[in-house]
Amino acid sequence: KLIALKDTPHSIAGGAAIGIFIGFTPLFGLKTLLCLGAAWILRCNPIAAVIAVSLHDVVTPFWPFLLRLEYDIGYLVLNHQFPPKMETHGLHLGEILK
C-alpha cells in the first residue's frame, strides 16, 4: 500500500516515520488521531502515517518476548556472557489467568 501511494517519496517517508514514532507512545486510543494530526501539521502523507501506526500495533502481543530478547542481547554485549536463566519459582500460566 505504501508503494502505491501517489505522493512524493519525502512525504510518504515522513508519514511512515510519524506513524512509527507515535506507535511507541502508550496512548492506545489516540494513536491514530495523533498521527493524522501530526501528518497534517508537518504536511506528510496521512495514509502512510496510519498504516505505519497500525503495523506497529501488530507487535503489541509480542512485547514481553521482544523485551526479554533485547535484555539478553544487552547483557551479552555488556558482560560478554549469556544471561542467567529466568526463574519462575513454580509460577504457572494457569494460575496467572485465573
C-alpha positions, 0 to 999 in steps of 0.5 A: 500500500505504501508503494502505491501511494501517489505522493512524493517519496519525502512525504510518504517517508515522513508519514511512515516515520510519524506513524512509527514514532507515535506507535511507541507512545502508550496512548492506545486510543489516540494513536491514530488521531495523533498521527493524522494530526501530526501528518497534517501539521508537518504536511506528510502523507496521512495514509502512510502515517496510519498504516505505519501506526497500525503495523506497529500495533501488530507487535503489541502481543509480542512485547514481553518476548521482544523485551526479554530478547533485547535484555539478553542481547544487552547483557551479552554485549555488556558482560560478554556472557549469556544471561542467567536463566529466568526463574519462575519459582513454580509460577504457572500460566494457569494460575496467572489467568485465573 
